[in-house]
Amino acid sequence: MSSSFSDQPPRVGFVSLGCPKATVDSEQILARLCGEGYEITASNEDADLVIINTCGFIDAAIEESLDAIGEALAMNDKVIVTGCLGARAEFVREAYPQVLAVIGPHATETVMRTVHCYLPMPGDTDAPQQGVRLTPRHYAYLKIAEGCNHGCTFCIIPSLRGSLVSRPVHEVMREAETLVSAGVREIIIIAQDTPAYGLDIGFRTGFWNGRPMKTRLLELANALGELGVWIRLHYMYPYPAVDKIVELMAQGKILPYLDVPFQHASPRILQAMRRPADAENALERIRRWRAICPDITIRSTFITGFPGETEEDFEHLLRFLEEARLDRVGAFAYSPVEGAAANALPGAIPDDVREDRRQQLLELQEDISTQCLEARIGREMTVLVDEVSEEEGAIARSPGDAPDVDGLVIIPDGEGIEPGDFVRVRITDCDVHDLYAERLDDDKDGD
């Protein structure tokens, strides 16, 4: 398992789990490892050391992380654990006392110091200017802030990742330009609470290209919109200020796409969840967004079976979905998370009821989403190609489809198309989740 430094550089196995925010953390660690001369290997058994970047948000993610740690230890006696589950060091060490170190999330420097301790640095080289990415080369996640200031009762993110810390605006813009120079065609902006960007520093004025620029999402999105690539925003709480962002969408500056985690619709449950927008009229806000930008795609997630949720509360949620007619919806049966305040709330819902309500919600939303897709038939649009195969043709995404969470646009005639191409198409058909399209021309570099 061990290797001689004179024969080859030290090899590091790496496992990345969790959300796009964790993916960015993994990319930063990998960039440092590669820049210092370490070799990254897909084999835990052949590695001199293994790093597991874990997720610790819900029970299923915790189980997946623990399984990954156990699998790594079965093949290698040098394992470092980092990520969200790493914030619960005692819990991890109780399960696996033999791990070398347990480190929390967003801690690249600490991870690297630990690596240097157990696997000394072989040299000092420069990482590629565009860094290391775990996504395909034509799209990338760009994290603009870490942490969260909210106290949602079902969530432990603030205890795992800390309070809101916004990145300097010039640093974000420099990374975005580097990504575009490296061939990225779509940049996906992420944070735990993206519209709160800059709030922790009073929206302080920074400088970019010699010009003053506020550290605020509106100014940032406007500047990113000048880079000539798709800009997609994720995790947008429904603050009133989002209306101004939607105006940028209507102007074509950024993609007309909002990922808004409403979580529920019953005022009583929203209050119990301690949601930041529980006083907002969500339906009125949705109508306003659509009035500003008729082409907007709105995606959301909801929790069923939250403690105290009555049948009346759940029916309220279903009525909301019928009226809101959201394009895309994800749903989770409530899962108690250790350390979450919601665990102490009365009225726990049985597991089977939580799951049954989730299925009811998804069945209702399936009809709504299908109708939204049917309304696109006959429309022309530009899509971004992710994959090409002989069997299926080109697999692309529309402006209303984010990677991994939304649907696809399938172009049966994929001849001459490459991943990362923009292609102009006409929508010809749909199924429950995906669109089918025909090419309009051979211009693959449109915007």
HELIX and SHEET records of a PDB file:
HELIX    1   1 PRO A   20  GLY A   35  1                                  16    
HELIX    2   2 ASP A   59  MET A   75  1                                  17    
HELIX    3   3 LEU A   85  ALA A   87  5                                   3    
HELIX    4   4 ALA A   89  ALA A   95  1                                   7    
HELIX    5   5 THR A  108  TYR A  118  1                                  11    
HELIX    6   6 ILE A  157  ARG A  161  1                                   5    
HELIX    7   7 VAL A  169  SER A  181  1                                  13    
HELIX    8   8 THR A  194  ALA A  196  5                                   3    
HELIX    9   9 LEU A  199  ILE A  201  5                                   3    
HELIX   10  10 LEU A  217  LEU A  224  1                                   8    
HELIX   11  11 VAL A  242  ALA A  250  1                                   9    
HELIX   12  12 PRO A  267  MET A  273  1                                   7    
HELIX   13  13 ALA A  282  ILE A  292  1                                  11    
HELIX   14  14 GLU A  311  ALA A  324  1                                  14    
HELIX   15  15 ALA A  341  ALA A  344  5                                   4    
HELIX   16  16 ASP A  351  GLU A  374  1                                  24    
SHEET    1   A 5 GLU A  39  THR A  41  0                                        
SHEET    2   A 5 ARG A  11  SER A  16  1                                        
SHEET    3   A 5 LEU A  49  THR A  54  1                                        
SHEET    4   A 5 VAL A  79  GLY A  83  1                                        
SHEET    5   A 5 ALA A 101  VAL A 102  1                                        
SHEET    1   B 3 TYR A 139  LYS A 143  0                                        
SHEET    2   B 3 GLU A 186  ILE A 190  1                                        
SHEET    3   B 3 TRP A 230  LEU A 233  1                                        
SHEET    1   C 2 ALA A 145  GLU A 146  0                                        
SHEET    2   C 2 VAL A 165  SER A 166 -1                                        
SHEET    1   D 2 THR A 205  TRP A 208  0                                        
SHEET    2   D 2 ARG A 211  LYS A 214 -1                                        
SHEET    1   E 3 TYR A 257  ASP A 259  0                                        
SHEET    2   E 3 THR A 297  THR A 304  1                                        
SHEET    3   E 3 ARG A 328  ALA A 333  1                                        
SHEET    1   F 6 GLU A 380  SER A 389  0                                        
SHEET    2   F 6 GLY A 393  ARG A 397 -1                                        
SHEET    3   F 6 VAL A 409  ILE A 411 -1                                        
SHEET    4   F 6 LEU A 435  ARG A 439  1                                        
SHEET    5   F 6 PHE A 422  CYS A 430 -1                                        
SHEET    6   F 6 GLU A 380  SER A 389 -1                                        
END                                                                             
